[in-house]
Amino acid sequence: MRLEELRPAPGATKRRKRIGRGPGSGHGKTSGKGHKGQRARSGGGKGGGFEGGQMPLYRRLPKRGFVPHGGRTGYAVVNLKSLGGFAANTVVDPDGLVQAGLVKRGERGAVKILGEGDVSHALTVKAHAVSESARKKIEAKGGRVEVLSA
């Protein structure tokens, strides 16, 4: 058997229905749409959420939550216990967190430090947001916290 002799199995392929190509095709004139009615018109049929006049599901369900104008700020979260790999008295900023593999490169525009865990030595932490518990723990070890503008 050669490559050019390969054929689909008998009955495996079916010819395409060529609609609107004259009476000889068997699908001419009304093109399989019948006579008149909503589905015969151009753009005919009902919308995706239409339920025959019944109140659609997407309108029956309650609206949930609130997102302020401009959207919600999504922070890349880093806990204090993750900052143990930094040497004493170093500056921990978003770029440093990216190099340490704690934050993805695209998320460094909004970094928040949370207070889970503890720091073993003084650090200067620069982030866009810092929780109150994290601030207290950093300053208790003699470190500093600087809040960056977004």
Secondary structure, 3 states (H helix, E strand, C coil): CCHHHCCCCCCCCCCCCCCCCCHHHCCCCCCCCCCCCHHHCCCCCCCCCCECCECCHHHHCCCCCCCCCCCCCCCEEEEHHHHHHCCCCCEECHHHHHHCCCCCHHHCCCEEEECCCCCCCCCEEEECEECHHHHHHHHHCCCEEEECCC
